[in-house]
Amino acid sequence: KIVGSHSAVKLCRWTKHQLRGRGGCYKHSFYGITSYQCMEATPSLACANKCVFCWRHHKNPVGTEWKWSMDPPDQIVADGIDQHKRMIRECKGIPGVKKERFEEALNVRHCALSLVGEPIMYPRINELVNELHKRQISTFLVTNAQFPDAIRKLTPITQLYISVDAGTKETLKAVDRPLFTDFWPRYLDSMKALAEKKQRTVYRLTLVKGQNMEDAGDYAKLVALGKPDFIEIKSVTFCGESKASSLTISCTPWHEEVKTFSEALLSKEGLEDEYELACEHQHSCIVLLAHKKFKVDGRWHTWIDYGRFHELVRAGVQFEAKDYWAPTPDWALYGSEEAGFDPNETRVYHNRTKKKAQAGLLSEEQRKMYPNNPAEQ
């Protein structure tokens, strides 16, 4: 849904899943968000990249600077929440929606500023973030690593990401298709800017089979620049064929391939001295590497104490990631039997998956993608 003249919100499928008790997104598993209370949004439909895996298939505007009219941040937040609530209300008649969750979902508690475009292109991004925090809404902001100065100027974010889509200049140009001619220096400087942040920081790697998975070592060399608290390694999501991209379903790695790549990354450039495999969400084909400082007395603390974060923001004091961390449940850990799926939820397989399993048409590789046999559901 378009908000104002340059912003948008969208209802995530995981919001609908968790409304029905069918599982939360990877942020629920890794960081403890409530998926059905999360709003997916952007204050800028425009972007400085034309990534091959963009789910919008390049229908959004592109540019290297802001050149449009500008809506005020308080209006964007208020109208965005209103649009989000309208979409939540439309879910009321969906079979299986839990009454108590439906009511709670109307109270937004998290905002993923990663929908489409480049959020930090919006010149008043700090004011927008402050508007969200005033409303006790946590922020997960993803930038495409082309605006290092804007990263440096950012106000504290609950969790700040940069997209690290390639390990070399040549691959970055092929996969992200940036508009800036100096895209590589901007990319590296964005990592250096991330290293200056005191709150939680993340490298997000989106793996595209046959395009950016050649050498985990190239990615490992970049870790020293940004010194991220976490490294998310996820499989690309195929969103259909497009004339703007050559991407096909065959470009999507299996979860086992993501795990293999993650383990290979950890073995390069001495990363295993500082990071460990912490969590996985098999349902989303994603693995989390976490800095060892988040492992306290043998227990991971990748989850977030959101109440504490908002207290610190309101106090206006200097604070760090460790000041608002929280312990991670065992079911979210890498290698757990649940593979990151919350045992309080119910895994429901698509009818076509169950039929294929019952007919013995799932390959061994496909079968490994599921924690239990879909044929038995």
C-alpha positions as a Markdown table, in Angstrom:
| # | Residue | x | y | z |
|---|---|---|---|---|
| 1 | Lys | 0.0 | 0.0 | 0.0 |
| 2 | Ile | 1.4 | 3.4 | -1.0 |
| 3 | Val | 1.7 | 5.9 | 1.9 |
| 4 | Gly | 1.8 | 9.6 | 0.9 |
| 5 | Ser | 3.9 | 10.3 | -2.2 |
| 6 | His | 7.0 | 8.2 | -1.6 |
| 7 | Ser | 6.5 | 5.6 | 1.2 |
| 8 | Ala | 4.8 | 2.2 | 1.4 |
| 9 | Val | 3.8 | -0.6 | 3.8 |
| 10 | Lys | 3.1 | -4.2 | 3.1 |
| 11 | Leu | 1.7 | -7.1 | 5.1 |
| 12 | Cys | 4.3 | -9.7 | 5.5 |
| 13 | Arg | 3.3 | -13.3 | 5.0 |
| 14 | Trp | 4.8 | -14.2 | 8.4 |
| 15 | Thr | 2.5 | -11.7 | 10.0 |
| 16 | Lys | -0.4 | -13.7 | 8.6 |
| 17 | His | 1.2 | -17.0 | 9.5 |
| 18 | Gln | 1.7 | -16.1 | 13.1 |
| 19 | Leu | -1.8 | -14.7 | 13.4 |
| 20 | Arg | -2.9 | -18.2 | 12.7 |
| 21 | Gly | -0.4 | -19.9 | 15.0 |
| 22 | Arg | 1.6 | -21.2 | 12.1 |
| 23 | Gly | 5.0 | -19.9 | 13.0 |
| 24 | Gly | 7.0 | -16.7 | 13.0 |
| 25 | Cys | 9.6 | -15.2 | 10.8 |
| 26 | Tyr | 13.4 | -15.6 | 11.3 |
| 27 | Lys | 13.5 | -12.3 | 13.3 |
| 28 | His | 11.1 | -14.0 | 15.8 |
| 29 | Ser | 13.6 | -16.9 | 16.1 |
| 30 | Phe | 16.8 | -14.9 | 16.1 |
| 31 | Tyr | 15.8 | -11.7 | 17.9 |
| 32 | Gly | 12.5 | -12.4 | 19.6 |
| 33 | Ile | 10.1 | -10.1 | 17.7 |
| 34 | Thr | 6.4 | -10.9 | 17.6 |
| 35 | Ser | 5.8 | -11.3 | 13.9 |
| 36 | Tyr | 2.1 | -10.5 | 14.0 |
| 37 | Gln | 3.0 | -7.1 | 15.6 |
| 38 | Cys | 5.6 | -6.2 | 12.9 |
| 39 | Met | 5.0 | -3.6 | 10.2 |
| 40 | Glu | 7.0 | -3.9 | 7.0 |
| 41 | Ala | 7.6 | -0.4 | 5.6 |
| 42 | Thr | 9.8 | 2.0 | 3.7 |
| 43 | Pro | 10.0 | 5.8 | 3.6 |
| 44 | Ser | 11.6 | 5.7 | 0.2 |
| 45 | Leu | 10.4 | 3.7 | -2.8 |
| 46 | Ala | 13.5 | 4.9 | -4.7 |
| 47 | Cys | 16.8 | 3.0 | -4.6 |
| 48 | Ala | 20.4 | 3.5 | -5.9 |
| 49 | Asn | 20.6 | -0.2 | -7.0 |
| 50 | Lys | 18.8 | -2.4 | -9.4 |
| 51 | Cys | 19.5 | -5.8 | -7.7 |
| 52 | Val | 18.8 | -8.9 | -9.8 |
| 53 | Phe | 16.8 | -10.3 | -6.9 |
| 54 | Cys | 14.6 | -7.3 | -6.2 |
| 55 | Trp | 11.1 | -8.6 | -5.5 |
| 56 | Arg | 9.6 | -5.4 | -7.1 |
| 57 | His | 11.1 | -6.4 | -10.5 |
| 58 | His | 12.4 | -2.8 | -10.8 |
| 59 | Lys | 9.0 | -1.1 | -11.0 |
| 60 | Asn | 10.1 | 1.4 | -8.3 |
| 61 | Pro | 12.1 | 4.6 | -9.1 |
| 62 | Val | 15.9 | 4.8 | -9.0 |
| 63 | Gly | 18.3 | 7.6 | -8.3 |
| 64 | Thr | 21.5 | 8.6 | -6.5 |
| 65 | Glu | 20.0 | 11.5 | -4.6 |
| 66 | Trp | 16.6 | 12.7 | -3.2 |
| 67 | Lys | 14.8 | 14.7 | -5.9 |
| 68 | Trp | 11.1 | 14.3 | -5.0 |
| 69 | Ser | 8.6 | 16.1 | -2.8 |
| 70 | Met | 9.0 | 15.2 | 0.8 |
| 71 | Asp | 6.3 | 14.1 | 3.2 |
| 72 | Pro | 6.7 | 14.8 | 6.9 |
| 73 | Pro | 7.9 | 11.9 | 9.0 |
| 74 | Asp | 5.1 | 12.0 | 11.6 |
| 75 | Gln | 2.6 | 11.8 | 8.7 |
| 76 | Ile | 4.4 | 8.8 | 7.1 |
| 77 | Val | 4.4 | 6.9 | 10.5 |
| 78 | Ala | 0.8 | 7.7 | 11.3 |
| 79 | Asp | -0.5 | 7.0 | 7.8 |
| 80 | Gly | 1.7 | 3.9 | 7.6 |
| 81 | Ile | 0.3 | 2.5 | 10.8 |
| 82 | Asp | -3.3 | 3.2 | 9.7 |
| 83 | Gln | -2.7 | 1.4 | 6.4 |
| 84 | His | -1.1 | -1.5 | 8.3 |
| 85 | Lys | -4.1 | -1.8 | 10.6 |
| 86 | Arg | -6.5 | -1.8 | 7.7 |
| 87 | Met | -4.6 | -4.8 | 6.2 |
| 88 | Ile | -4.6 | -6.5 | 9.6 |
| 89 | Arg | -8.4 | -6.1 | 9.9 |
| 90 | Glu | -8.8 | -7.7 | 6.5 |
| 91 | Cys | -7.3 | -10.8 | 8.0 |
| 92 | Lys | -10.1 | -11.2 | 10.6 |
| 93 | Gly | -12.1 | -13.6 | 8.4 |
| 94 | Ile | -9.1 | -15.8 | 7.6 |
| 95 | Pro | -9.7 | -19.3 | 8.9 |
| 96 | Gly | -7.6 | -20.1 | 12.0 |
| 97 | Val | -6.8 | -16.5 | 13.0 |
| 98 | Lys | -6.4 | -16.4 | 16.8 |
| 99 | Lys | -8.7 | -13.8 | 18.4 |
| 100 | Glu | -6.2 | -12.7 | 21.0 |
| 101 | Arg | -3.4 | -12.4 | 18.4 |
| 102 | Phe | -5.7 | -10.4 | 16.1 |
| 103 | Glu | -6.4 | -7.9 | 18.8 |
| 104 | Glu | -2.7 | -7.6 | 19.7 |
| 105 | Ala | -1.7 | -7.2 | 16.1 |
| 106 | Leu | -3.4 | -3.9 | 15.9 |
| 107 | Asn | -0.8 | -2.6 | 18.3 |
| 108 | Val | 2.4 | -2.3 | 16.2 |
| 109 | Arg | 5.6 | -3.1 | 18.1 |
| 110 | His | 8.2 | -3.6 | 15.4 |
| 111 | Cys | 9.0 | -1.9 | 12.1 |
| 112 | Ala | 11.1 | -3.6 | 9.4 |
| 113 | Leu | 12.4 | -0.7 | 7.3 |
| 114 | Ser | 13.4 | -3.0 | 4.5 |
| 115 | Leu | 10.4 | -3.3 | 2.3 |
| 116 | Val | 11.8 | -1.9 | -1.0 |
| 117 | Gly | 14.0 | 1.0 | -2.0 |
| 118 | Glu | 16.6 | 2.7 | 0.2 |
| 119 | Pro | 15.3 | 3.9 | 3.5 |
| 120 | Ile | 18.2 | 6.2 | 4.3 |
| 121 | Met | 17.7 | 8.1 | 1.0 |
| 122 | Tyr | 14.8 | 9.8 | 2.8 |
| 123 | Pro | 16.5 | 13.0 | 4.2 |
| 124 | Arg | 14.4 | 13.0 | 7.4 |
| 125 | Ile | 15.1 | 9.4 | 8.3 |
| 126 | Asn | 16.2 | 10.2 | 11.8 |
| 127 | Glu | 13.0 | 12.1 | 12.6 |
| 128 | Leu | 11.0 | 9.1 | 11.2 |
| 129 | Val | 13.0 | 6.7 | 13.4 |
| 130 | Asn | 12.4 | 8.9 | 16.4 |
| 131 | Glu | 8.6 | 8.9 | 15.7 |
| 132 | Leu | 8.6 | 5.1 | 15.7 |
| 133 | His | 10.6 | 4.9 | 18.9 |
| 134 | Lys | 8.2 | 7.4 | 20.6 |
| 135 | Arg | 5.5 | 4.9 | 19.9 |
| 136 | Gln | 7.5 | 2.1 | 21.4 |
| 137 | Ile | 8.1 | 0.6 | 18.0 |
| 138 | Ser | 11.5 | -1.1 | 17.5 |
| 139 | Thr | 13.4 | -0.5 | 14.3 |
| 140 | Phe | 15.2 | -2.9 | 12.0 |
| 141 | Leu | 16.7 | -0.8 | 9.2 |
| 142 | Val | 18.3 | -2.3 | 6.1 |
| 143 | Thr | 20.5 | -0.1 | 3.9 |
| 144 | Asn | 22.1 | -1.2 | 0.6 |
| 145 | Ala | 25.6 | 0.1 | 1.5 |
| 146 | Gln | 25.8 | 3.0 | -0.9 |
| 147 | Phe | 25.3 | 6.0 | 1.4 |
| 148 | Pro | 28.1 | 5.8 | 4.0 |
| 149 | Asp | 27.6 | 9.4 | 5.2 |
| 150 | Ala | 23.9 | 8.8 | 5.8 |
| 151 | Ile | 24.8 | 5.7 | 7.9 |
| 152 | Arg | 27.2 | 7.8 | 10.0 |
| 153 | Lys | 24.4 | 10.4 | 10.7 |
| 154 | Leu | 21.8 | 7.8 | 11.7 |
| 155 | Thr | 20.3 | 8.0 | 15.2 |
| 156 | Pro | 20.5 | 4.8 | 17.3 |
| 157 | Ile | 18.5 | 2.0 | 15.5 |
| 158 | Thr | 17.3 | -1.1 | 17.4 |
| 159 | Gln | 19.2 | -3.2 | 14.8 |
| 160 | Leu | 21.0 | -1.7 | 11.8 |
| 161 | Tyr | 21.8 | -3.8 | 8.7 |
| 162 | Ile | 23.8 | -3.3 | 5.6 |
| 163 | Ser | 23.3 | -5.6 | 2.6 |
| 164 | Val | 26.6 | -7.4 | 1.7 |
| 165 | Asp | 25.6 | -9.0 | -1.6 |
| 166 | Ala | 29.1 | -9.7 | -3.0 |
| 167 | Gly | 32.7 | -10.2 | -2.0 |
| 168 | Thr | 34.3 | -8.6 | -5.0 |
| 169 | Lys | 33.8 | -5.4 | -7.0 |
| 170 | Glu | 32.9 | -7.4 | -10.2 |
| 171 | Thr | 30.3 | -9.5 | -8.5 |
| 172 | Leu | 28.7 | -6.5 | -6.7 |
| 173 | Lys | 28.3 | -4.8 | -10.1 |
| 174 | Ala | 26.7 | -7.8 | -11.6 |
| 175 | Val | 24.3 | -8.6 | -8.7 |
| 176 | Asp | 23.4 | -5.2 | -7.3 |
| 177 | Arg | 23.7 | -3.3 | -10.6 |
| 178 | Pro | 24.4 | 0.0 | -8.7 |
| 179 | Leu | 23.8 | 3.4 | -10.2 |
| 180 | Phe | 26.9 | 5.1 | -8.6 |
| 181 | Thr | 30.1 | 4.9 | -10.6 |
| 182 | Asp | 32.1 | 4.8 | -7.3 |
| 183 | Phe | 29.9 | 2.0 | -5.9 |
| 184 | Trp | 32.8 | -0.1 | -4.6 |
| 185 | Pro | 34.4 | 2.7 | -2.4 |
| 186 | Arg | 30.9 | 3.6 | -1.2 |
| 187 | Tyr | 30.3 | -0.1 | -0.3 |
| 188 | Leu | 33.5 | -0.4 | 1.7 |
| 189 | Asp | 33.0 | 2.9 | 3.4 |
| 190 | Ser | 29.5 | 1.9 | 4.4 |
| 191 | Met | 31.1 | -1.1 | 6.2 |
| 192 | Lys | 33.5 | 1.2 | 8.0 |
| 193 | Ala | 30.6 | 3.5 | 9.0 |
| 194 | Leu | 28.8 | 0.5 | 10.4 |
| 195 | Ala | 31.8 | -0.3 | 12.6 |
| 196 | Glu | 31.4 | 3.1 | 14.3 |
| 197 | Lys | 27.9 | 2.2 | 15.6 |
| 198 | Lys | 27.5 | 1.2 | 19.3 |
| 199 | Gln | 24.1 | -0.5 | 18.9 |
| 200 | Arg | 23.4 | -3.8 | 17.2 |
| 201 | Thr | 24.8 | -4.2 | 13.7 |
| 202 | Val | 24.4 | -6.8 | 11.0 |
| 203 | Tyr | 25.8 | -7.9 | 7.7 |
| 204 | Arg | 23.1 | -9.4 | 5.6 |
| 205 | Leu | 24.2 | -11.8 | 2.8 |
| 206 | Thr | 21.7 | -12.8 | 0.2 |
| 207 | Leu | 23.0 | -15.9 | -1.6 |
| 208 | Val | 22.1 | -16.3 | -5.3 |
| 209 | Lys | 23.3 | -19.7 | -6.6 |
| 210 | Gly | 25.6 | -19.3 | -9.6 |
| 211 | Gln | 26.1 | -15.6 | -9.1 |
| 212 | Asn | 27.6 | -14.7 | -5.7 |
| 213 | Met | 28.4 | -17.9 | -3.9 |
| 214 | Glu | 31.8 | -18.6 | -5.5 |
| 215 | Asp | 34.2 | -17.9 | -2.7 |
| 216 | Ala | 33.2 | -17.4 | 0.9 |
| 217 | Gly | 36.7 | -16.1 | 1.6 |
| 218 | Asp | 36.0 | -12.9 | -0.3 |
| 219 | Tyr | 33.1 | -12.1 | 2.0 |
| 220 | Ala | 35.2 | -13.1 | 5.1 |
| 221 | Lys | 37.8 | -10.4 | 4.2 |
| 222 | Leu | 35.0 | -7.7 | 4.4 |
| 223 | Val | 34.0 | -8.6 | 8.0 |
| 224 | Ala | 37.0 | -6.8 | 9.5 |
| 225 | Leu | 35.9 | -3.5 | 7.9 |
| 226 | Gly | 32.4 | -3.4 | 9.5 |
| 227 | Lys | 33.0 | -5.6 | 12.6 |
| 228 | Pro | 29.3 | -6.5 | 12.7 |
| 229 | Asp | 27.7 | -8.1 | 15.8 |
| 230 | Phe | 25.8 | -10.5 | 13.5 |
| 231 | Ile | 26.1 | -12.0 | 10.0 |
| 232 | Glu | 22.8 | -13.2 | 8.5 |
| 233 | Ile | 23.3 | -15.6 | 5.6 |
| 234 | Lys | 20.1 | -16.2 | 3.7 |
| 235 | Ser | 18.9 | -17.8 | 0.5 |
| 236 | Val | 17.5 | -15.5 | -2.2 |
| 237 | Thr | 13.7 | -15.6 | -2.4 |
| 238 | Phe | 12.5 | -16.2 | -6.0 |
| 239 | Cys | 9.6 | -13.9 | -6.7 |
| 240 | Gly | 8.8 | -14.9 | -10.3 |
| 241 | Glu | 10.3 | -14.3 | -13.7 |
| 242 | Ser | 10.9 | -10.8 | -14.9 |
| 243 | Lys | 12.3 | -9.2 | -18.0 |
| 244 | Ala | 14.5 | -7.1 | -15.7 |
| 245 | Ser | 16.4 | -10.1 | -14.3 |
| 246 | Ser | 17.6 | -13.6 | -15.4 |
| 247 | Leu | 16.8 | -15.1 | -12.0 |
| 248 | Thr | 15.1 | -18.4 | -11.9 |
| 249 | Ile | 14.0 | -20.8 | -9.2 |
| 250 | Ser | 17.3 | -22.7 | -9.8 |
| 251 | Cys | 19.2 | -19.7 | -8.4 |
| 252 | Thr | 17.7 | -20.4 | -4.9 |
| 253 | Pro | 20.0 | -22.3 | -2.6 |
| 254 | Trp | 18.6 | -25.1 | -0.3 |
| 255 | His | 19.0 | -24.6 | 3.4 |
| 256 | Glu | 21.7 | -27.2 | 3.5 |
| 257 | Glu | 23.6 | -25.2 | 0.9 |
| 258 | Val | 23.2 | -22.1 | 3.0 |
| 259 | Lys | 24.6 | -24.0 | 6.0 |
| 260 | Thr | 27.5 | -25.3 | 4.0 |
| 261 | Phe | 28.3 | -21.8 | 2.8 |
| 262 | Ser | 28.0 | -20.4 | 6.4 |
| 263 | Glu | 30.4 | -23.0 | 7.8 |
| 264 | Ala | 32.8 | -22.2 | 5.0 |
| 265 | Leu | 32.7 | -18.5 | 5.7 |
| 266 | Leu | 33.4 | -19.1 | 9.4 |
| 267 | Ser | 36.5 | -21.1 | 8.5 |
| 268 | Lys | 38.1 | -18.2 | 6.5 |
| 269 | Glu | 40.2 | -15.2 | 7.7 |
| 270 | Gly | 40.2 | -16.4 | 11.3 |
| 271 | Leu | 36.5 | -15.6 | 11.7 |
| 272 | Glu | 36.0 | -18.6 | 13.9 |
| 273 | Asp | 38.1 | -16.8 | 16.6 |
| 274 | Glu | 35.4 | -14.1 | 16.9 |
| 275 | Tyr | 32.2 | -15.6 | 15.6 |
| 276 | Glu | 30.1 | -18.8 | 15.9 |
| 277 | Leu | 27.1 | -20.4 | 14.3 |
| 278 | Ala | 24.4 | -19.2 | 16.7 |
| 279 | Cys | 20.9 | -19.7 | 15.1 |
| 280 | Glu | 19.1 | -21.0 | 12.1 |
| 281 | His | 15.6 | -20.7 | 10.7 |
| 282 | Gln | 15.3 | -23.6 | 8.3 |
| 283 | His | 11.8 | -22.5 | 7.1 |
| 284 | Ser | 13.4 | -19.3 | 5.7 |
| 285 | Cys | 16.7 | -20.9 | 4.6 |
| 286 | Ile | 18.8 | -18.6 | 6.8 |
| 287 | Val | 21.7 | -19.0 | 9.3 |
| 288 | Leu | 23.0 | -16.5 | 11.9 |
| 289 | Leu | 26.6 | -16.1 | 12.8 |
| 290 | Ala | 27.0 | -14.1 | 16.1 |
| 291 | His | 30.0 | -12.5 | 17.7 |
| 292 | Lys | 31.1 | -14.5 | 20.7 |
| 293 | Lys | 30.6 | -11.5 | 23.0 |
| 294 | Phe | 26.8 | -12.4 | 22.7 |
| 295 | Lys | 27.5 | -15.7 | 24.4 |
| 296 | Val | 27.4 | -15.1 | 28.1 |
| 297 | Asp | 28.3 | -18.0 | 30.5 |
| 298 | Gly | 27.8 | -20.4 | 27.7 |
| 299 | Arg | 24.4 | -19.1 | 26.6 |
| 300 | Trp | 23.6 | -17.0 | 23.5 |
| 301 | His | 22.0 | -13.6 | 24.0 |
| 302 | Thr | 20.8 | -12.8 | 20.4 |
| 303 | Trp | 17.3 | -11.8 | 21.5 |
| 304 | Ile | 16.4 | -8.2 | 22.3 |
| 305 | Asp | 15.0 | -6.7 | 25.5 |
| 306 | Tyr | 12.7 | -4.2 | 23.6 |
| 307 | Gly | 11.4 | -2.6 | 26.7 |
| 308 | Arg | 15.0 | -1.9 | 27.9 |
| 309 | Phe | 15.9 | -0.5 | 24.4 |
| 310 | His | 13.1 | 2.1 | 24.6 |
| 311 | Glu | 14.1 | 3.0 | 28.2 |
| 312 | Leu | 17.6 | 3.7 | 27.0 |
| 313 | Val | 16.4 | 5.8 | 24.0 |
| 314 | Arg | 14.1 | 7.8 | 26.3 |
| 315 | Ala | 16.9 | 8.4 | 28.8 |
| 316 | Gly | 19.0 | 10.0 | 26.0 |
| 317 | Val | 22.2 | 8.2 | 27.3 |
| 318 | Gln | 25.0 | 6.5 | 25.5 |
| 319 | Phe | 24.4 | 2.8 | 25.3 |
| 320 | Glu | 25.6 | -0.4 | 23.6 |
| 321 | Ala | 24.3 | -3.6 | 22.2 |
| 322 | Lys | 25.0 | -5.5 | 25.4 |
| 323 | Asp | 22.7 | -3.1 | 27.3 |
| 324 | Tyr | 19.6 | -4.5 | 25.8 |
| 325 | Trp | 20.3 | -8.1 | 24.9 |
| 326 | Ala | 18.3 | -11.0 | 26.1 |
| 327 | Pro | 18.8 | -14.8 | 26.2 |
| 328 | Thr | 18.0 | -16.9 | 23.1 |
| 329 | Pro | 15.7 | -19.9 | 23.5 |
| 330 | Asp | 17.2 | -23.4 | 22.8 |
| 331 | Trp | 14.8 | -24.1 | 19.9 |
| 332 | Ala | 16.3 | -21.2 | 17.9 |
| 333 | Leu | 19.9 | -22.4 | 18.1 |
| 334 | Tyr | 21.9 | -23.7 | 15.2 |
| 335 | Gly | 21.6 | -27.5 | 15.1 |
| 336 | Ser | 18.5 | -27.7 | 17.3 |
| 337 | Glu | 15.9 | -30.3 | 16.6 |
| 338 | Glu | 13.4 | -27.6 | 15.9 |
| 339 | Ala | 15.7 | -25.9 | 13.4 |
| 340 | Gly | 14.5 | -22.5 | 14.5 |
| 341 | Phe | 10.8 | -23.2 | 14.4 |
| 342 | Asp | 9.0 | -22.1 | 17.6 |
| 343 | Pro | 7.6 | -25.2 | 19.3 |
| 344 | Asn | 4.6 | -23.2 | 20.5 |
| 345 | Glu | 3.5 | -22.8 | 16.9 |
| 346 | Thr | 2.2 | -25.4 | 14.4 |
| 347 | Arg | 4.0 | -26.2 | 11.2 |
| 348 | Val | 1.5 | -26.5 | 8.4 |
| 349 | Tyr | 2.5 | -27.8 | 5.0 |
| 350 | His | 0.9 | -26.7 | 1.7 |
| 351 | Asn | -1.5 | -29.2 | 0.3 |
| 352 | Arg | 0.6 | -29.8 | -2.8 |
| 353 | Thr | 3.6 | -30.5 | -0.6 |
| 354 | Lys | 1.7 | -33.1 | 1.4 |
| 355 | Lys | 0.4 | -34.7 | -1.8 |
| 356 | Lys | 3.9 | -34.9 | -3.3 |
| 357 | Ala | 5.2 | -36.5 | -0.1 |
| 358 | Gln | 2.3 | -39.0 | 0.0 |
| 359 | Ala | 3.0 | -40.0 | -3.6 |
| 360 | Gly | 6.8 | -40.3 | -2.9 |
| 361 | Leu | 7.6 | -37.5 | -5.3 |
| 362 | Leu | 9.8 | -35.5 | -3.0 |
| 363 | Ser | 13.5 | -35.9 | -3.6 |
| 364 | Glu | 15.9 | -36.6 | -0.8 |
| 365 | Glu | 17.2 | -33.1 | -1.0 |
| 366 | Gln | 13.6 | -31.7 | -0.8 |
| 367 | Arg | 12.8 | -34.0 | 2.1 |
| 368 | Lys | 15.7 | -32.6 | 4.1 |
| 369 | Met | 14.1 | -29.2 | 3.9 |
| 370 | Tyr | 11.4 | -30.3 | 6.4 |
| 371 | Pro | 11.8 | -31.1 | 10.1 |
| 372 | Asn | 9.3 | -33.9 | 9.7 |
| 373 | Asn | 7.6 | -35.8 | 7.0 |
| 374 | Pro | 4.8 | -33.7 | 5.3 |
| 375 | Ala | 3.1 | -37.0 | 4.3 |
| 376 | Glu | 2.3 | -37.6 | 8.0 |
| 377 | Gln | 0.5 | -34.3 | 8.7 |
